[in-house]
Amino acid sequence: GIQVEQSPPDLILQEGANSTLRCNFSDSVNNLQWFHQNPWGQLINLFYIPSGTKQNGRLSATTVATERYSLLYISSSQTTDSGVYFCAVAETSGSRLTFGEGTQLTVNP
Amino acid sequence: DTGVSQDPRHKITKRGQNVTFRCDPISEHNRLYWYRQTLGQGPEFLTYFQNEAQLEKSRLLSDRFSAERPKGSFSTLEIQRTEQGDSAMYLCASSLELAGGGEQFFGPGTRLTVL
């Protein structure tokens, strides 16, 4: 099956800093989503981005499908951005999402 | 749009007991998925339905697990003869499947603890 690798596994920032999270995947995809998991376990949809670039406030994402990677940018980070960020993909032949191991982000005041 | 809902939110049971979880998807969504997440890991796919048809099951879904979506609306996931290794967060998601992939939206999860 498809492999998904996220980096870095852990990231510690000071409030106001910018960061980039990376997601590499091993095969063609028809779905790529970025999620933020809150402390209660709820997965919050950030972006549905199988290709191209999207922006939502301080967050933006870019997926280069031909090179099999996606980037999530967080600008002017806030303490409420802390949590685990997951990248998940679905192969073009299927519908199931395969998740990466996540990036644990800690933003200190 | 009330989002995906799951019930119960928490379940504590003793080893060997049966448990059943319910998921109500977003009303117009035709696909419904079940995932399982253990501590420190990303969610793992278990099974999914398109309308009432179960289209795919993971090898993680042992014979003790069964899922149904009888009228193409809500779904239930039953675990028989629970084991301590079944302790996890069980997540449900739904999507509107058009051509190609559709964005999946997740419920709050059911946290199962098997004593």
Interface residues (C-beta under 8 A of the other chain):
Chain A: V29 N30 N31 Q33 F35 W40 G41 Q42 L43 N45 Y48 P50 F86 A88 A90 T92 G94 S95 R96 L97 T98 F99 G100 E101 G102
Chain B: R31 Y33 Y35 Q37 Q41 G42 P43 E44 F45 Y48 L55 E56 S58 M89 L91 A93 S95 E97 G100 G101 G102 E103 Q104 F105 F106 P108 G109 R111
